[in-house]
Structures are given as C-alpha cells and as structure tokens.
C-alpha cells in the first residue's frame, strides 16, 4: 500500500486510528513488527482491533514523518524489550544471581535464574530473561564495554 493512501492518528482515548484513502476508519488499530530484532524498521503490519491485517508497511523510511512517528509511538506502546547497554555488576557468578544493569529504559536490577535464560540469537545478539519473564536485549555484544563483556563471559 502506498504511503499516501492512508493516514494515522491517535484519538482522544489514545487509540490508533487508521484512515484509508476511501475514508474508512479503523479505530483501535495495532502496529506489529514482523521481525522486531532482526529488522525493526521493516515489515510492519497494521492490524484491526480484531486482528485482521489492514495494511503492510515494507519500510518505515517510506512513510511521511507524521505517519512514521505515529507508527513508532504505537509500536513503543505495545513492545517492551529494554536493551542492556552496560552490566554494572552481579552479586554472584552462580545462579540465581542479581544483575545490576543500565538499559535503554534506565537503570534496573533483575534476577537471572539460570544460564539457560540467556539465549544467543546470533553471534552478536542475546536475549536475557529475568525471573519474572521480562526479556532484555543485547543487540551488539562486541560493542559493549570491556567490563560488561568480561562479566557476560562468565555466564556464556
């Protein structure tokens, strides 16, 4: 679908509204990434409140600024996977252990139950799940500081 054949906005209740070129409005639309880690800027589906696909966006770069910002805002409200930027410390190198980290959402602590809660998605990408099921992303392992990599090596 061409970027000029629709508009996106939020209504007074904070729901995403998709308006198609023919004037049809879909209140409560939901934006979903097909590949949230591997290709976060590409392959985005806009679904109806009932889960039916209304449109497909190949790349966010093809959208006008206003629509792109609305899609990003809708995605941010739906997704929660903080990115670990730095590992400040761990209380133990055996599990369970408490990790103190700096994330893209701020500083936090969480409990790592076991090494099996660290999953390697690629040679440079990891997902770390805490004891409550919250998933943290390490997008680029080699880009992390030396202290963080050294601590992570004890668990990998």
C-alpha positions as CSV (number, residue, x, y, z in Angstrom):
1,X,0.0,0.0,0.0
2,X,1.4,3.4,-1.0
3,X,2.2,5.7,1.9
4,X,-0.2,8.4,0.5
5,X,-3.2,6.1,0.7
6,X,-3.7,6.3,4.4
7,X,-3.3,8.5,7.5
8,X,-2.7,7.6,11.1
9,X,-3.7,9.5,14.2
10,X,-4.5,8.9,17.9
11,X,-8.0,9.6,19.1
12,X,-8.9,11.3,22.4
13,X,-8.7,7.9,24.1
14,X,-5.2,7.2,22.9
15,X,-6.3,4.6,20.3
16,X,-4.6,4.4,17.0
17,X,-6.9,5.3,14.1
18,X,-6.1,4.2,10.6
19,X,-8.0,6.1,7.9
20,X,-7.8,4.7,4.4
21,X,-8.0,6.7,1.1
22,X,-11.7,5.7,0.7
23,X,-12.5,7.3,4.1
24,X,-12.9,4.1,6.0
25,X,-11.7,4.4,9.6
26,X,-10.3,1.7,11.8
27,X,-10.3,2.7,15.5
28,X,-8.1,0.7,17.8
29,X,-5.6,-0.4,15.1
30,X,-2.4,-2.1,16.2
31,X,1.1,-1.9,14.8
32,X,3.1,-5.1,14.9
33,X,6.7,-5.7,13.8
34,X,7.3,-8.9,11.8
35,X,11.0,-9.0,12.8
36,X,11.4,-6.8,15.9
37,X,15.1,-7.7,16.5
38,X,16.5,-8.5,13.1
39,X,14.7,-5.8,11.1
40,X,12.9,-3.3,13.4
41,X,12.5,-0.7,10.7
42,X,11.0,-3.0,8.1
43,X,8.0,-5.3,7.7
44,X,5.3,-3.7,9.9
45,X,1.7,-4.8,9.8
46,X,-1.2,-2.6,10.8
47,X,-4.0,-4.8,12.3
48,X,-7.6,-4.1,13.1
49,X,-8.7,-4.3,16.7
50,X,-9.9,-7.8,15.8
51,X,-6.5,-8.9,14.5
52,X,-7.2,-8.7,10.7
53,X,-4.3,-7.2,8.7
54,X,-5.4,-3.9,7.2
55,X,-2.1,-2.9,5.6
56,X,1.6,-3.8,5.3
57,X,4.5,-1.3,5.5
58,X,7.7,-2.6,3.9
59,X,9.9,0.1,5.5
60,X,9.3,2.9,7.9
61,X,11.6,5.0,5.8
62,X,9.0,5.1,3.0
63,X,6.4,6.9,5.3
64,X,5.9,10.6,5.7
65,X,7.3,11.9,9.0
66,X,3.9,12.2,10.7
67,X,2.8,8.7,9.9
68,X,6.2,7.3,10.8
69,X,6.0,8.9,14.2
70,X,2.5,7.6,14.8
71,X,3.6,4.0,13.9
72,X,6.7,4.3,16.2
73,X,4.5,5.6,19.0
74,X,2.1,2.7,18.5
75,X,4.9,0.2,18.5
76,X,6.5,1.6,21.6
77,X,3.2,1.3,23.5
78,X,3.0,-2.3,22.6
79,X,6.6,-3.5,22.8
80,X,8.7,-3.7,26.0
81,X,12.1,-5.1,25.5
82,X,14.7,-2.9,27.1
83,X,18.2,-3.1,25.6
84,X,21.1,-3.7,28.0
85,X,23.7,-1.1,27.4
86,X,26.0,-1.9,30.3
87,X,26.3,-4.6,33.0
88,X,27.3,-2.7,36.2
89,X,27.7,-5.8,38.4
90,X,26.4,-9.2,39.5
91,X,26.2,-10.4,43.1
92,X,27.3,-14.0,42.2
93,X,28.7,-15.9,39.3
94,X,26.5,-18.8,40.1
95,X,22.8,-18.7,39.6
96,X,20.4,-17.4,40.7
97,X,22.2,-14.0,40.6
98,X,21.1,-10.4,40.8
99,X,22.2,-8.3,37.9
100,X,22.6,-4.5,38.0
101,X,22.3,-3.1,34.5
102,X,21.9,0.1,32.6
103,X,19.3,-0.2,29.9
104,X,17.7,1.9,27.2
105,X,14.9,2.5,29.7
106,X,17.2,3.4,32.7
107,X,19.0,1.5,35.5
108,X,17.5,-1.6,36.9
109,X,18.2,-4.8,38.8
110,X,16.8,-8.3,38.0
111,X,17.3,-11.9,39.0
112,X,18.8,-14.3,36.5
113,X,17.5,-17.8,37.5
114,X,19.9,-19.8,35.3
115,X,22.3,-19.7,32.4
116,X,19.6,-21.2,30.2
117,X,17.8,-17.8,30.5
118,X,20.5,-16.3,28.3
119,X,19.7,-17.2,24.6
120,X,22.0,-16.4,21.7
121,X,20.1,-15.3,18.7
122,X,23.2,-14.6,16.6
123,X,26.9,-14.3,17.2
124,X,26.4,-10.8,18.4
125,X,22.8,-10.7,19.8
126,X,21.5,-12.1,23.1
127,X,18.2,-12.2,24.9
128,X,18.3,-12.3,28.7
129,X,15.1,-13.3,30.5
130,X,14.7,-12.3,34.2
131,X,12.9,-14.3,36.9
132,X,9.7,-12.5,36.1
133,X,9.8,-13.2,32.3
134,X,10.9,-9.7,31.3
135,X,13.2,-10.0,28.3
136,X,16.2,-7.8,27.8
137,X,18.0,-7.5,24.5
138,X,21.8,-7.3,24.0
139,X,21.9,-6.1,20.4
140,X,25.6,-5.9,19.7
141,X,27.8,-7.8,22.2
142,X,31.2,-6.7,20.7
143,X,30.2,-3.1,21.0
144,X,29.7,-3.3,24.8
145,X,32.4,-2.1,27.1
146,X,35.1,-4.5,28.3
147,X,33.8,-4.8,31.9
148,X,30.3,-5.8,30.6
149,X,31.8,-8.4,28.2
150,X,34.0,-9.8,30.9
151,X,31.0,-10.3,33.3
152,X,28.9,-11.8,30.5
153,X,31.6,-14.3,29.6
154,X,31.2,-15.9,33.0
155,X,27.6,-16.8,32.1
156,X,28.0,-17.8,28.4
